[in-house]
């Protein structure tokens, strides 16, 4: 069973976009209380994340998805973190994907840390001019650091749209070797390829992080 754990704030779009692209059987919506319920002073243009969660719940339940709503103080890091860990651990060992786009910064950071502690996959929904893009936030890099120098060199020279021939020319190696390196890096999730007669490559988010780390 696939479980989607998502922070919810003032808009439903990140959760709906993640549900479409990742798929799910169950959703747990970690929803911030309205600021007016947290602070004594009136809050201008206050949004109601609970209403947003209710809208998400109705849409997901209409297609057969089970939905739980967990409310938190979105300005209390400790509460958000502990509640998120409790939710994630409760859903284990099912496949749990955590979305940390909605809600306050505190809410998103706390839930990100919870995902890191629990070792489950974590994603961010990036809005683009062509819609929404789901970015996985990599949690561990020890396996990547063990890659050979020659494979790391591919990441350092790869530009969006390069094919194996382009990489081979930049590194002074044969095309077959470059293709093998790119295939392995794709299996690691560090590069991705586009279809077509000639396969084109680009770095994934994890690949960009590794290139920045390795200099």
Secondary structure, 3 states (H helix, E strand, C coil): CEEEEEEECCCCHHHHHHHHHHCCCEEEEEEECCHHHHCCCCCCCCCCHHHHHHHHHHHHHCCCCEEEEEEECCCCHHHHHHHHHHHHHHHCCCEEEEECCCCCHHHHHHHHHHHHHHCCEEEEEEEECCEEEEEECCCCCHHHHCCCHHHHHHHHHCCCCECHHHHHHHHCCCHHHHHHHHHHHHHCCCEEEECCCCCEEEECHHHHHHHHHHC
